[in-house]
Amino acid sequence: MHFYRLLNILSIDVVLGSVCCAAWFANYFDVELRVYALLCLGLTVWIIYSADHLMDAVKVKGEASTLRHKFHQQHFKPLIIVLLLASIADFILLFFIRAQVLQAGIFLICIVIIYLLVSRWLTYLKEFAVAGLYCGGVLLPALSLKESGLVEGDLFVLLCFFLTALINVIMFAWFDHEADIRDGNNSFSTKFGKDFTRELLLLLLLLQGILLITLVVIKSFFPVIVFVSMNSILYLLFVRSTDFKRAEYYRLLGDAVFLIPAIFLLV
């Protein structure tokens, strides 16, 4: 548990989750991904998340309230060095990925740079931006290599994945409400209040349920099993929030949901 918590604090479980989801979508859209694309995706996700956490840690006056920001405060300089090395490695990997993925990746990187520059002013839009960028990074390799267009069922699958990511980040903001207020961090929950955020989460979970039923109706059963598994865990975190808030267990389980697609790849 201590080892996994360290992986979570360093966002390595998020990296593994993004790679697992990208591989699952490649399998779903029947495209072949090279290992270079997955490595580049993993490094890019880690760079974005780590840079975001380091910027948040710097903004906190005094000792941070959350374990993640506290760790990034205490190990700020070593993490900066690792971040620079990861950026160099990520740049080198760009020369080994296919042209279609590279072109789409350069466009997404530009958006990410803009996000990092303006993130402190996004306030309540930050969670929506993070969910969108995460989905963009995960879907980019498979969609850029897909030769045929998207059919109706594909659009519902993509929307279900975006909603899963959005529920995840908004739920984290809901859990971190008090800590963010103490540390002066902006989030959807601190902007609109914890009660309104809870109601939004209920609405998003309900909408997700409707989308999953729609997928069953159009006979896309395999994606439904994956998303039901992922969102059932998020729903469990929501209804048992008091239990999972202790020692930030919600982060460990909440980020682990994106590892679930790997199980279905092995089946």
Secondary structure, DSSP 8 states (H G I E B T S, - for coil): -HHHHHHHHTTHHHHHHHHHHHHHHHHHTT----HHHHHHHHHHHHHHHHHHHHHHHHHSSSS-SSHHHHHHHHTHHHHHHHHHHHHHHHHHHGGGS-HHHHHHHHHHHHHHHHHHHHGGGTGGGHHHHHHHHHHHHHHHHHHHH--S---HHHHHHHHHHHHHHHHHHHHHHHHTHHHHHHHT---HHHHH-HHHHHHHHHHHHHHHHHHHHHHHHTT-HHHHHHHHHHHHHHHHHHHTHHHHHGGGHHHHHHHHGGGHHHHHHH-
